[in-house]
Amino acid sequence: MNKHFLFFISIFLVLSFLTPTLALASNLSFNTMSADQELLRVKNETQGTTAWQNVVSANGGDYIRFNVYYHCQTDNSDPGSVDKAQNTRVRITFPTVNQSTITSTAQVLANNAVTASDTANVNLSSNQQLSFDSTATWYHDNNVSLTNLTVSQGSVYVEVNLGDMVSPGQPLLTI
C-alpha cells in the first residue's frame, strides 16, 4: 500500500510542476505593436528610388528591392523570461505569369507564432515577371550586424530561414 501512495504522490508532484509551466506559456506574434513599421516595402534601385514604399513603378530589367520588417513579441509579462519564435522564416509570394502590376505578399512565419503578412505592388511599363537573387541581406541585432543569407526559391515564392528569434527582436531583411 505504501508503494501505491508514493506513486500517487510522485504523479501529483510531476503534474503540479507541469501545470504552472502550461499556464505561463506565452503567445508569440510579429508586428502587432502600434509603433511597428510596415512589414513589406519596396523600392526601385535602378531608378534611384530613395524611400521605401508600398507601390513602385518599374521597367523591364529594373532592380527592385524588397524590405521586410519584423518585430517578434510576446504577451509574457515576466521580464526575466526568454521566448523564442522557432524556425522563423520570411516568405515572399509572387505571380509567375507576365503581368503589368505584380502584387507580392510577404509573410513572417514561425512554428510557434502567429503569422504576419503584408503586400506591395510593382507597376510595370509592360508585362513582366519577377526574378530574385539567391542572397538576402539580414540586418539584425538592432541593425548593427549584417549577414548575407541564402534565398530558397519555390515555384511561386522565395524564402529565407532565420532560425529561432528571441522576443523582443526588430531585424530587417532585404531581398
C-alpha positions in Angstrom: 0.0 0.0 0.0 2.9 2.4 0.6 4.1 1.9 -2.9 0.8 3.0 -4.4 0.7 6.0 -2.1 4.3 7.0 -3.2 3.4 6.5 -6.8 0.3 8.8 -6.5 2.4 11.4 -4.7 5.1 11.3 -7.4 2.5 11.7 -10.2 0.9 14.6 -8.3 4.2 16.3 -7.9 5.1 15.9 -11.5 1.7 17.3 -12.6 1.9 20.2 -10.1 5.2 21.2 -11.7 3.8 21.0 -15.3 0.7 22.9 -14.6 2.4 26.3 -13.9 4.5 25.9 -17.0 1.5 25.4 -19.1 -0.3 28.3 -17.5 2.7 30.6 -18.2 3.0 29.6 -21.9 3.2 32.8 -24.0 1.8 33.8 -27.3 4.4 34.9 -29.8 3.5 37.2 -32.7 5.1 39.5 -35.3 4.4 43.2 -35.9 1.4 43.8 -33.6 2.6 46.9 -31.8 1.4 50.3 -32.9 5.0 51.6 -33.4 6.0 48.8 -35.8 6.9 49.6 -39.3 5.1 48.1 -42.3 6.1 44.5 -42.9 6.7 44.9 -46.6 8.0 47.8 -48.6 9.7 48.1 -52.0 11.9 50.5 -53.9 13.4 50.7 -57.4 17.2 50.7 -57.2 17.6 51.2 -60.9 15.6 54.4 -61.0 17.2 55.7 -57.8 14.1 55.5 -55.5 15.3 56.5 -52.1 12.3 55.9 -49.9 10.7 52.5 -49.2 7.1 52.5 -50.5 4.1 50.2 -50.9 4.0 50.7 -54.6 6.8 51.4 -57.1 6.9 51.8 -60.9 9.4 49.9 -63.0 10.5 49.0 -66.5 11.6 45.6 -67.6 15.1 44.8 -66.2 14.9 47.3 -63.3 16.3 46.1 -59.9 13.5 46.1 -57.3 14.4 45.7 -53.6 12.0 44.1 -51.1 12.4 45.2 -47.4 10.7 43.0 -44.8 10.5 44.4 -41.3 9.5 42.2 -38.4 9.3 42.6 -34.7 8.9 39.4 -32.6 7.0 40.0 -29.4 5.3 38.0 -26.7 2.4 38.5 -24.3 4.6 37.1 -21.5 4.8 39.7 -18.7 7.7 38.0 -16.9 10.7 40.3 -17.6 13.2 37.5 -16.9 11.8 35.1 -19.4 13.1 34.5 -22.9 10.7 33.5 -25.6 11.8 32.2 -29.0 9.9 32.1 -32.2 11.1 28.7 -33.6 12.1 28.2 -37.2 11.4 31.8 -38.2 11.1 32.3 -42.0 10.4 35.2 -44.3 8.5 34.3 -47.4 7.6 36.4 -50.4 5.0 35.0 -52.8 4.5 36.4 -56.3 2.7 35.6 -59.6 4.5 33.5 -62.1 2.8 34.9 -65.2 3.7 38.1 -67.1 1.7 41.0 -65.6 1.9 44.8 -65.7 1.0 45.0 -62.0 2.7 42.5 -59.7 1.4 42.1 -56.2 3.7 40.3 -53.9 2.9 39.1 -50.4 5.4 38.9 -47.6 4.9 36.7 -44.6 6.9 36.2 -41.4 6.2 32.7 -40.1 7.4 30.6 -37.2 6.4 27.2 -35.9 5.0 28.6 -32.7 4.0 32.2 -33.6 1.1 34.0 -35.3 2.0 34.7 -38.9 2.1 38.3 -40.1 1.7 39.4 -43.7 1.6 42.4 -46.0 1.5 43.2 -49.7 3.4 45.6 -52.1 2.9 46.3 -55.8 5.3 46.8 -58.6 3.6 48.7 -61.6 5.5 47.8 -64.8 5.6 49.6 -68.1 4.9 46.2 -69.9 4.0 42.7 -68.8 6.9 41.2 -66.9 7.8 38.6 -64.3 9.9 38.9 -61.1 13.2 37.1 -60.7 15.1 37.0 -57.4 18.7 37.0 -56.3 20.0 34.0 -54.4 21.0 36.0 -51.4 19.3 38.4 -49.0 20.8 40.8 -46.5 19.7 40.4 -42.9 20.1 43.5 -40.7 19.9 42.2 -37.1 21.0 43.0 -33.5 19.3 46.4 -33.7 20.6 46.9 -37.3 24.2 46.6 -36.1 25.0 43.3 -37.7 24.7 42.4 -41.4 24.5 38.8 -42.6 24.0 37.5 -46.2 21.6 34.6 -46.2 20.7 32.1 -48.9 17.3 32.6 -50.5 15.4 29.4 -51.3 13.1 29.5 -54.3 9.9 27.6 -54.7 7.6 27.7 -57.7 5.6 30.8 -56.5 7.8 32.1 -53.6 11.2 32.9 -52.2 12.0 32.2 -48.6 14.8 32.9 -46.1 15.2 30.8 -42.9 16.2 33.0 -39.9 16.2 30.2 -37.3 15.0 30.9 -33.8 14.1 34.6 -33.0 14.3 35.8 -29.4 11.5 38.2 -28.3 11.8 41.1 -28.4 13.6 41.4 -31.7 13.4 44.0 -34.5 15.5 43.0 -37.5 15.1 43.8 -41.2 15.6 41.6 -44.2 16.3 43.0 -47.7 15.8 40.7 -50.7 
